């Protein structure tokens, strides 16, 4: 009798366990077809890649003979400097396209535009067409526009040089030589520079053809105090 009672108890416990599991399964959403996305996958899709930290905007100690408010573009090392004042500058990382690399000279910001329209030069359209990529004659400004959020058009002698300092919708390309474009910056950086550099700002572009001594400047590293406290 005792053994029979024990068996009944065991059966009752097993039955209740099965029913509880079935009930839980009934209220659990069925998995969708295909591979279930992991959290890390979602993060990778949602987060834009950044360039290496050395190309992030940084306040630096800086020696030069140029006046505050001048822009110096070092295409060799992929940096752009905005001179804040004596012995100090803001350094931005840049990407340099074929149209910008190998070119040097002194120009001025002749025009500025927010969310600019992109008009690729005819030579660029031909070059890309040979690779099977058809570029538009013009493309309205927007988040998918290669010129990014802002553009500063560089002029010499009152004429457009076709060189630009502009943003990009591909921030991971900063620090690299690109197949096309001029001087590109991360969008938040070009917006920051845009608000500081007025039309008429002097821009010195230093490239492979620049002669030693043409423009004196010396990046002496991070200005820790300004980087932490601003100014």
N, C-alpha and C positions, 0 to 999 in steps of 0.2 A: 504493500500500500504506500509506504513511504517512497519507494522507488518510483511508483506510478505518479505520485504527487510531484516529485522532483522533475520528472519528464514533462509534465504539464506546465510547470513553471518555466522550464527552459524553452519550450515551444512558444509560450506566451511572450517571453522576452525577445526571441528571434523574430516573431511576427511583428511586434511593435517596432523593432529596429528597421525591418524591411519597409514597413508602412511609412515610417518617418523619412527614410531615404527617398522613397518614391514621391512623397509629398514635397520634399525639398526640390527634387528634380523637376516636378511639375511647375514650380514657381520660379525656376532658374531659366533665364533666356537662353534659347538654343544658340550655339555658336554659328556665326555667319559662314557662308561658304568661302573657301580660299584661306590664305594665311592671315592669322590674326596679327595686327600691327602691335609692336611693342612700344612702350613709352619712349625708348631711345630713338626709335624710328620717327616718331612724331616730332621729337625735338629736332632731329636732323633736318626734317623737311621745313619746319617753322623757323629755324634759326639760320640767318645768312652767315656764310663764312666770313671771317675777318682776316686781314693780312697779318703777317708776323708783327709782334708787339713793337719792334723797332720802327715800324712805319706808322704807329699811332701818333696822334697830335701830342706834341711835347714842348714845354717851355725850356729853352736852352740858353746857356751863356754863349754869347756870340760877339766876335770881334770883326769889324768891317769899317771901311771908310765911307760907306754909303749912308745916306740920311735915313732917319726913322720914316716908316711908311713905304720904303722900297721893298719890292719883291725880288728875291734871288732864287732862280730855279737851277738846281744842280741835277742835270739829267743823267750824269754818270752814276751818281749814288742814289738817285730816286728820292730826292728831298726838295721841298720848296720851303723857303724861309720868308716870313714877314717880319721885318725889323721893327720891333716894338719901341726901342729906344737905345741909349748907349749901353753897349755890352749885353744886350738881351734881344731875343727873337723868339717867335713861335715857329716850330718846325712841323711840317706836314709831310706825310708819305705821299708819293705820287707814282703813277704808272706812265710810261712814255711810249707813245705810238710811233709808227714809222714816220709820220709827218713831223713829229716833234724831235725824234732822236737824230742826232747828227747836225742839228741846227743850233746856232747860237747867235746872240746879238742883243741889242738894247732896244726895247719897244715900250709902248705905253698901253694901258687899258683904254681902248677907244670907245667901247660900248659894253653894256652889261644886260643880261636878260635872265629872268626867272623862268624855270621850266621851258627852256629854249626849244625852238624848232630846229631840227637837224637837217642840213642840206649837204649830203656827202659830195665831195668833189667828183667830177666826171672821171678822173683818173682812178679814184678809189672804186667807183662803180664798175669800171672796166676790169680792174684787178680782181675784184671779188667775183664778178661774173665768170671770169676764167676759172674760178674755183667751184663754180656751180651755185654761188650764192648771189641772188638778185637783191640789190639794195634799192630802196625807194628813192625817187628824185627828191622828195622832202618827207619828213615825218614830224607830225605835231608833237609838242612837248608832253611829257607824261612819265609815269614810273618805268615804262618800258623803252624810253628814249635813250640812246647811247650817250647823249650829252648830260644826262642826269638832271639834278635839281637846279643848277645854276651854270651860267657860262660867262666868262669874261673874254671879250674879243680883243686880240692884240693888234695894235696899229703902229705903223711907222711912217712918218711924214704925212700923216693924215689919211693914209690908205690902209685898208684891211690886209693883213699879212696872210690870212687864212689860218693862222695859228690861234688856238684857244686854250684857256685854262677852264676846265669844265668838270662836272661830276661824273658819276658812273653808276649804272645799275648792277655792276659786277665788282663789289668791293674787294673780293679776293684777288683781283688782278693788280692791286696796288703793290709796288715794288718790283714790277716785271716790265719787260719790253713787250709791247703788244704789236699785232699785225697792222693795226690802224688806229687813228685818233691822234690827239696832240698831247696835252698834259692833263691827265685825269686824276681826280681826287675822290675820296669817299664823299658821299653826298653831305653828310653832316659837317665835314671839313670844308667843302667848297662853300657851303652856306655861311660858315663861320668867317671864312676869308672874304666872301662877297660883301658882308656887312662892314668890313674894315677897309677894303680897298676901293677907293672912289675912282670914277673915270678920270684919267690923267695920271694915275699911279705909274711910276717907273717900274719896269720889269726887265731884269737882266737874266737872260737865259744862257747858261754855261753848259756847253756840250763838248764832245770829243775834239772839235776844231778850235776850241778856245785856247788862247795863248796864256802861259803862266804869267801872272802879274796884271792881266787885263782887268780883273776884279779881285780885290783882296777880301777874303772872308775866312773865318776860322770858327768852326763849331767846336766849342770847348765842353760840350756835354750838358747833361741835364742840370737845369737850375732848380735844385731840390726845394728851396724855400718858396719860389714862385709856383712850382708844380703843386705843392701842397696847399699853400695859402692864397694863391692867385696873385694878380698884379702884373 
